[in-house]
Amino acid sequence: MDIEPKWLNEARKYLNEKEIKGPVHNPNIVQFWRDIKRSGIKDDETPWCAAFVGAMLERTGIRSTRFESARSYTHWGKQIAEPAYGCIVVLSRNGGGHVGFAIGETPDGDLVLLGGNQSDAVNYRAFSRARVIAYCWPENENIDTRPLPIINITRSTREN
């Protein structure tokens, strides 16, 4: 596959989008909730990683889980055994989960995800593969078979 998966193109448009502290809420994050049919959520404090992933899918014509839980992606789409460039990665987390798009790996093997609500923003973060619950791919899309690129990422952009 020579071109970037369409949902990654969409996701990159929101790099560095951040929560707004206090009573005002980032309208783009609130729109992510509307995009996944969860318009009752009107703030940027509710954990929004699944809203970000879902909104990027919905905006590119792919039906998301339309649910606010990261773990709702555990059995969504095609399950794949290994991470593919652009796949959805579901991770464990104390008290819940996390979800983002695989865009690479670090030299020591951690996965680099493009995701929302990673330190309250859309960015790139590295996560241990030990936290992976599932790798998923949109049902009617061809799986990207290129190897994950190696990305050197600083210690401050790693999540335990």
C-alpha positions as CSV (number, residue, x, y, z in Angstrom):
1,M,0.0,0.0,0.0
2,D,1.6,3.2,-1.1
3,I,-0.7,5.8,0.3
4,E,-1.4,6.7,3.9
5,P,-4.7,5.1,5.3
6,K,-7.3,7.8,4.9
7,W,-8.2,7.8,8.6
8,L,-4.5,8.7,9.4
9,N,-4.6,11.6,7.0
10,E,-7.7,12.9,8.8
11,A,-6.1,12.3,12.3
12,R,-2.9,14.2,11.4
13,K,-5.0,17.3,10.8
14,Y,-5.6,17.4,14.6
15,L,-2.1,17.0,15.9
16,N,-1.4,19.2,18.9
17,E,-5.2,19.8,19.5
18,K,-5.5,20.1,23.3
19,E,-8.1,20.2,26.1
20,I,-8.9,23.6,27.4
21,K,-8.6,23.8,31.2
22,G,-11.5,25.2,33.0
23,P,-15.2,25.8,32.0
24,V,-14.5,26.4,28.3
25,H,-14.2,23.3,26.1
26,N,-12.3,22.7,22.9
27,P,-14.9,22.7,20.2
28,N,-13.0,20.2,18.0
29,I,-13.0,17.7,20.9
30,V,-16.7,18.3,21.5
31,Q,-17.3,17.7,17.8
32,F,-15.5,14.3,18.0
33,W,-18.3,13.3,20.4
34,R,-20.9,14.4,18.0
35,D,-19.2,12.6,15.1
36,I,-19.6,9.3,17.0
37,K,-23.3,10.0,17.8
38,R,-22.5,10.9,21.5
39,S,-23.7,14.5,21.4
40,G,-24.8,14.3,25.0
41,I,-21.1,14.6,26.0
42,K,-20.3,18.3,25.8
43,D,-16.9,18.6,27.4
44,D,-13.2,17.9,26.8
45,E,-12.6,16.3,30.2
46,T,-14.5,13.0,29.6
47,P,-11.8,10.6,28.4
48,W,-11.9,11.1,24.6
49,C,-9.4,8.7,23.0
50,A,-12.2,6.5,21.6
51,A,-14.1,9.6,20.4
52,F,-11.0,10.7,18.5
53,V,-10.5,7.3,16.9
54,G,-14.2,7.0,16.1
55,A,-14.4,10.5,14.6
56,M,-11.5,9.9,12.3
57,L,-13.1,6.7,11.1
58,E,-16.6,8.3,10.7
59,R,-15.1,11.3,8.8
60,T,-13.6,8.9,6.3
61,G,-16.8,6.9,5.7
62,I,-16.1,4.0,8.1
63,R,-18.5,3.3,10.9
64,S,-16.9,3.3,14.3
65,T,-18.1,1.6,17.4
66,R,-19.9,4.8,18.3
67,F,-19.2,4.2,21.9
68,E,-17.1,6.2,24.4
69,S,-15.1,3.2,25.7
70,A,-11.6,2.4,24.3
71,R,-12.2,-1.2,24.9
72,S,-15.3,-1.1,22.6
73,Y,-12.7,-1.6,19.8
74,T,-11.5,-4.9,21.1
75,H,-13.8,-6.9,18.8
76,W,-14.4,-4.2,16.1
77,G,-13.5,-4.8,12.5
78,K,-11.0,-7.4,11.4
79,Q,-8.8,-8.8,14.2
80,I,-5.2,-9.0,13.2
81,A,-2.4,-10.8,15.0
82,E,0.4,-8.2,14.6
83,P,0.3,-4.4,14.3
84,A,-0.1,-3.0,10.8
85,Y,0.6,0.6,9.8
86,G,-2.6,2.6,10.6
87,C,-4.3,-0.2,12.6
88,I,-6.3,0.5,15.7
89,V,-4.5,-0.6,18.8
90,V,-6.5,-1.3,22.0
91,L,-4.4,-1.0,25.2
92,S,-5.1,-1.9,28.8
93,R,-4.9,0.9,31.4
94,N,-5.7,1.0,35.1
95,G,-9.4,1.6,35.4
96,G,-10.1,1.2,31.7
97,G,-8.3,1.2,28.3
98,H,-6.8,3.4,25.7
99,V,-7.0,3.3,21.9
100,G,-5.1,4.9,19.0
101,F,-3.6,4.3,15.6
102,A,-0.2,2.5,15.1
103,I,2.2,4.6,13.1
104,G,5.5,3.0,14.1
105,E,7.7,1.5,16.7
106,T,10.6,2.6,18.8
107,P,14.1,1.0,18.4
108,D,13.4,-1.0,21.5
109,G,10.0,-2.3,20.3
110,D,7.4,-0.1,21.9
111,L,4.5,0.9,19.7
112,V,4.1,4.5,18.6
113,L,0.5,5.6,18.5
114,L,-1.2,8.6,17.0
115,G,-4.0,9.2,19.4
116,G,-6.3,11.6,21.2
117,N,-6.3,12.2,24.9
118,Q,-2.7,11.3,25.2
119,S,-1.6,13.7,28.0
120,D,-4.8,15.7,27.1
121,A,-3.9,16.2,23.5
122,V,-3.7,14.6,20.0
123,N,-0.1,13.6,19.6
124,Y,2.4,10.7,19.1
125,R,3.2,8.6,22.2
126,A,5.0,5.3,22.7
127,F,3.4,2.5,24.6
128,S,4.6,-0.9,25.7
129,R,3.4,-3.9,23.7
130,A,2.7,-5.6,27.0
131,R,-0.4,-3.4,27.3
132,V,-1.9,-4.5,23.9
133,I,-5.3,-6.1,24.1
134,A,-6.1,-6.1,20.4
135,Y,-5.1,-4.9,16.9
136,C,-8.0,-4.1,14.6
137,W,-8.5,-3.1,11.0
138,P,-11.6,-1.6,9.3
139,E,-13.7,-4.4,7.9
140,N,-13.9,-3.4,4.2
141,E,-10.4,-1.8,3.9
142,N,-7.2,-3.5,2.6
143,I,-4.6,-4.1,5.3
144,D,-1.5,-2.0,5.0
145,T,1.4,-4.4,4.8
146,R,4.3,-2.1,5.0
147,P,6.5,-2.6,8.0
148,L,6.1,-0.2,10.9
149,P,8.7,2.5,10.6
150,I,11.2,2.9,13.4
151,I,10.6,6.2,15.2
152,N,12.9,7.7,17.8
153,I,10.8,9.2,20.5
154,T,11.9,11.0,23.6
155,R,11.4,9.6,27.1
156,S,8.8,12.3,27.8
157,T,6.6,10.9,25.1
158,R,6.4,7.4,26.5
159,E,3.5,6.0,28.5
160,N,4.0,3.1,31.0
